[in-house]
Amino acid sequence: MDIHRVGSDTTVMADSLDVPGIGHIPANAFVLTAREPVVVDTGLSLADRDFVAALGSVMDPADVRWIWLTHPDRDHTGGLFDLLEAAPKARVVTTFLGAGIMSTERPLPMDRVYFLNPGQSLDVGDRSLTGFRPPLFDNPATVGFYDEKTRICFSSDCFGGPMPSAELAESGHASDLKPEELRAAQLLWATVDSPWVHIVDPGKYRATLAPLRDMNPEIVLSTHLPPAVRMTDAMLDTITMAPDQDPFVGPDQAALEQLLASFEPGGLPA
């Protein structure tokens, strides 16, 4: 994990996963050091990750007041319950549906939940965070937000893209890729993560991009992309093309067996 600042009061806690055939997928969480500090998502649900310990290098976990859960997928909730223990005054910002989804595995303590829907705002002492539904998402409980003080948009999975290396995924910036490379990565991710985009009305889908254009954030922070600074228009132009891309088709059983054989003595070369 690489931990670094973006802007004056926002920290990226950058992790990644190597997905064969796709690339290195960034898996970011964020810390917003507002008057009432906000942690945005809580990392991967893997046994060798200690999210609270990593957070301790940024701030005292006990000082966290809000945990904005952009949606309850396992790559966003890894350190959630440990952080709730370490931050006794923190509340989880989610939706009715988000809390319901989590109740099928490990219910949230409802006295520590704060329901917020797209279009509503959260006062964190020195600024207001306004929730919105990103144009692309893979979970119906998804709510990103815009920080009006820093002009940073937290877009959850939207705008993601696999990177060619773990170093770039965790320590780089979206602008480190050539424009055509970034466009290809983001369109691949759109077809993988939001396959519904191929079956919706393209005009209605593209209309959902207008609020983000009006928002005009200076920085976009996606869970699955390195920080993107002053790239919003170009990235919106990219995901405008998502409905027209070929659907993603993953490896089948024959491909899996070939991959497994390559790991066996005398098998196919890796």
C-alpha positions as CSV (number, residue, x, y, z in Angstrom):
1,M,0.0,0.0,0.0
2,D,1.2,3.5,-0.9
3,I,-0.1,6.4,1.2
4,H,0.1,9.9,-0.3
5,R,-1.5,13.3,-0.3
6,V,-3.6,14.8,-3.1
7,G,-4.6,18.4,-2.5
8,S,-4.2,20.0,0.9
9,D,-6.3,17.8,3.1
10,T,-7.0,14.6,1.2
11,T,-5.0,11.4,1.5
12,V,-5.0,8.4,-0.8
13,M,-4.5,5.0,0.7
14,A,-3.7,3.1,-2.5
15,D,-3.7,-0.6,-2.8
16,S,-4.1,-2.9,-5.9
17,L,-4.9,-6.3,-7.2
18,D,-3.3,-8.1,-10.1
19,V,-6.0,-9.6,-12.3
20,P,-4.5,-11.9,-15.0
21,G,-5.6,-10.8,-18.5
22,I,-6.8,-7.4,-17.3
23,G,-4.0,-5.7,-15.3
24,H,-3.4,-4.2,-12.0
25,I,-6.6,-2.8,-10.5
26,P,-6.2,0.1,-8.1
27,A,-8.2,-0.4,-4.9
28,N,-8.1,3.0,-3.1
29,A,-9.5,4.3,0.1
30,F,-9.3,7.9,1.1
31,V,-9.0,10.1,4.2
32,L,-10.5,13.6,4.2
33,T,-9.1,15.6,7.1
34,A,-12.1,17.9,7.5
35,R,-13.0,19.4,10.9
36,E,-14.9,16.1,11.4
37,P,-12.6,13.7,9.7
38,V,-14.0,11.4,7.0
39,V,-12.7,8.0,5.9
40,V,-14.0,7.0,2.4
41,D,-14.2,3.2,2.1
42,T,-12.0,0.9,4.1
43,G,-9.9,-1.2,1.7
44,L,-9.7,-4.8,0.5
45,S,-11.1,-7.7,2.5
46,L,-7.9,-9.7,2.4
47,A,-6.3,-11.4,5.5
48,D,-3.0,-9.7,5.0
49,R,-4.3,-6.1,5.0
50,D,-4.6,-4.2,8.2
51,F,-6.5,-1.1,7.3
52,V,-6.6,0.5,10.7
53,A,-2.9,0.1,11.2
54,A,-2.3,1.8,7.8
55,L,-4.8,4.6,8.7
56,G,-2.8,5.2,11.9
57,S,0.0,6.6,9.7
58,V,-2.4,9.3,8.5
59,M,-4.3,10.1,11.7
60,D,-5.4,8.7,15.0
61,P,-8.3,6.3,14.0
62,A,-10.1,7.3,17.2
63,D,-10.6,10.8,15.7
64,V,-12.6,9.5,12.7
65,R,-16.1,10.9,12.8
66,W,-17.5,9.6,9.5
67,I,-17.0,6.5,7.3
68,W,-18.5,7.2,3.9
69,L,-19.1,3.8,2.4
70,T,-19.5,4.4,-1.3
71,H,-21.1,0.9,-1.6
72,P,-20.8,-2.3,0.3
73,D,-18.7,-4.5,-2.0
74,R,-15.9,-6.4,-0.4
75,D,-13.2,-4.3,-2.0
76,H,-14.6,-1.3,-0.1
77,T,-15.4,-2.8,3.3
78,G,-12.2,-4.6,4.3
79,G,-11.4,-2.6,7.5
80,L,-14.9,-1.4,8.2
81,F,-15.7,-3.3,11.4
82,D,-12.2,-2.9,12.8
83,L,-12.4,0.8,12.2
84,L,-15.8,1.0,13.9
85,E,-14.1,-0.5,17.0
86,A,-11.1,1.8,16.8
87,A,-13.3,4.9,16.2
88,P,-16.1,4.8,18.7
89,K,-17.6,8.1,17.6
90,A,-17.7,7.3,13.9
91,R,-20.9,6.7,12.0
92,V,-21.2,4.9,8.6
93,V,-22.7,6.9,5.8
94,T,-24.6,4.6,3.5
95,T,-28.1,4.1,2.1
96,F,-31.1,2.0,3.2
97,L,-30.2,-0.5,0.5
98,G,-26.5,-0.5,1.5
99,A,-27.3,-1.4,5.1
100,G,-29.7,-4.1,3.9
101,I,-27.0,-5.6,1.6
102,M,-24.5,-5.7,4.5
103,S,-27.1,-7.4,6.8
104,T,-26.9,-10.6,4.7
105,E,-23.3,-11.1,5.9
106,R,-22.5,-9.0,8.9
107,P,-25.1,-6.4,10.0
108,L,-24.0,-2.8,10.7
109,P,-24.9,-1.5,14.2
110,M,-27.9,0.6,13.2
111,D,-27.2,3.2,15.9
112,R,-24.0,4.0,14.1
113,V,-25.5,4.3,10.6
114,Y,-26.4,7.6,8.8
115,F,-28.6,7.2,5.7
116,L,-27.8,9.6,2.9
117,N,-29.3,9.5,-0.6
118,P,-28.0,11.0,-3.8
119,G,-28.7,14.8,-3.8
120,Q,-28.4,15.0,0.0
121,S,-25.5,16.6,1.8
122,L,-23.4,15.9,4.9
123,D,-22.1,18.7,7.1
124,V,-18.6,17.7,8.3
125,G,-17.9,20.9,10.2
126,D,-15.9,23.0,7.7
127,R,-17.6,22.0,4.5
128,S,-20.5,20.2,2.9
129,L,-20.2,16.9,1.1
130,T,-22.9,16.4,-1.5
131,G,-23.9,12.8,-2.5
132,F,-24.5,11.8,-6.1
133,R,-25.1,8.7,-8.2
134,P,-22.1,8.2,-10.5
135,P,-22.9,7.5,-14.2
136,L,-21.2,4.0,-14.0
137,F,-21.6,1.7,-11.0
138,D,-21.7,-2.0,-10.1
139,N,-23.8,-1.8,-7.0
140,P,-27.3,-0.2,-6.6
141,A,-26.3,1.3,-3.2
142,T,-23.5,3.4,-4.8
143,V,-23.3,7.0,-3.7
144,G,-20.2,9.1,-4.4
145,F,-19.8,12.7,-3.3
146,Y,-18.4,16.1,-4.1
147,D,-16.3,18.1,-1.7
148,E,-17.3,21.7,-2.4
149,K,-14.2,23.1,-0.5
150,T,-11.5,21.2,-2.4
151,R,-13.4,20.7,-5.6
152,I,-12.7,17.0,-5.4
153,C,-15.2,14.4,-6.6
154,F,-15.1,10.9,-5.0
155,S,-16.6,8.8,-7.8
156,S,-16.6,5.3,-6.3
157,D,-16.0,2.7,-9.1
158,C,-16.8,5.2,-11.9
159,F,-13.8,6.2,-14.1
160,G,-11.8,3.1,-13.0
161,G,-9.2,1.5,-15.2
162,P,-6.6,-1.3,-14.9
163,M,-3.0,-0.1,-14.9
164,P,0.0,-1.9,-16.5
165,S,1.9,-2.2,-13.2
166,A,1.3,-2.3,-9.4
167,E,3.7,0.7,-9.0
168,L,1.5,2.9,-11.3
169,A,-1.7,1.6,-9.8
170,E,-0.6,2.5,-6.3
171,S,1.8,5.4,-6.7
172,G,1.0,7.0,-10.0
173,H,-1.4,9.5,-11.5
174,A,-4.0,8.9,-14.3
175,S,-2.1,11.3,-16.5
176,D,1.0,9.0,-16.4
177,L,-0.7,7.0,-19.1
178,K,-0.9,8.2,-22.7
179,P,-4.4,9.5,-23.4
180,E,-5.2,6.6,-25.7
181,E,-3.9,4.1,-23.1
182,L,-6.1,5.6,-20.4
183,R,-9.1,5.7,-22.6
184,A,-8.7,2.0,-23.4
185,A,-8.3,1.1,-19.8
186,Q,-11.3,3.1,-18.7
187,L,-13.5,1.6,-21.4
188,L,-12.4,-1.9,-20.5
189,W,-13.3,-1.3,-16.9
190,A,-16.6,0.2,-17.9
191,T,-17.6,-3.0,-19.7
192,V,-16.3,-5.2,-16.9
193,D,-17.7,-3.4,-13.9
194,S,-21.0,-2.0,-15.4
195,P,-22.1,-4.5,-18.1
196,W,-25.6,-3.0,-18.0
197,V,-24.3,0.0,-19.9
198,H,-24.8,-2.0,-23.2
199,I,-28.5,-2.5,-22.7
200,V,-29.7,0.9,-21.5
201,D,-30.9,3.7,-23.7
202,P,-27.7,5.5,-24.7
203,G,-29.3,8.9,-24.7
204,K,-30.6,8.5,-21.1
205,Y,-27.3,7.1,-20.0
206,R,-25.4,10.0,-21.5
207,A,-27.8,12.5,-19.8
208,T,-26.5,11.2,-16.5
209,L,-23.1,12.6,-17.3
210,A,-24.4,16.2,-17.3
211,P,-24.4,16.8,-13.5
212,L,-20.7,15.8,-13.4
213,R,-19.9,18.2,-16.2
214,D,-21.7,21.0,-14.3
215,M,-19.9,20.0,-11.1
216,N,-16.6,20.4,-12.9
217,P,-14.4,19.0,-10.2
218,E,-10.7,19.8,-10.4
219,I,-9.7,16.3,-9.1
220,V,-11.5,13.0,-9.5
221,L,-10.7,10.3,-7.1
222,S,-11.9,6.8,-8.1
223,T,-11.6,3.6,-6.1
224,H,-10.1,2.0,-9.2
225,L,-7.9,4.7,-10.8
226,P,-4.9,6.7,-9.6
227,P,-5.8,10.3,-8.9
228,A,-7.0,12.3,-12.0
229,V,-6.2,16.0,-11.8
230,R,-7.8,18.4,-14.3
231,M,-8.9,15.5,-16.5
232,T,-12.7,15.5,-15.9
233,D,-13.8,16.6,-19.4
234,A,-11.6,14.0,-21.1
235,M,-12.7,11.2,-18.8
236,L,-16.4,12.1,-19.3
237,D,-15.8,12.1,-23.0
238,T,-14.4,8.6,-22.6
239,I,-17.2,7.1,-20.6
240,T,-19.7,8.7,-23.1
241,M,-18.5,5.9,-25.5
242,A,-19.1,3.0,-23.0
243,P,-22.5,1.9,-24.5
244,D,-20.9,1.5,-27.9
245,Q,-18.1,-0.8,-26.8
246,D,-18.0,-4.6,-27.2
247,P,-19.3,-6.4,-24.1
248,F,-16.6,-8.0,-21.9
249,V,-16.4,-11.8,-22.1
250,G,-14.3,-13.4,-19.5
251,P,-12.2,-16.6,-19.7
252,D,-14.2,-19.9,-19.9
253,Q,-13.5,-23.2,-18.2
254,A,-11.2,-24.3,-21.0
255,A,-9.1,-21.2,-20.5
256,L,-9.0,-21.8,-16.7
257,E,-7.8,-25.4,-17.2
258,Q,-5.1,-24.2,-19.5
259,L,-4.0,-21.6,-16.9
260,L,-4.0,-24.2,-14.1
261,A,-2.0,-26.6,-16.3
262,S,0.7,-24.0,-16.8
263,F,1.3,-24.1,-13.0
264,E,1.9,-27.8,-12.9
265,P,5.3,-29.5,-13.5
266,G,5.7,-30.1,-17.2
267,G,2.7,-27.9,-17.9
268,L,2.4,-25.1,-20.3
269,P,4.8,-22.2,-19.8
270,A,3.6,-19.5,-17.5
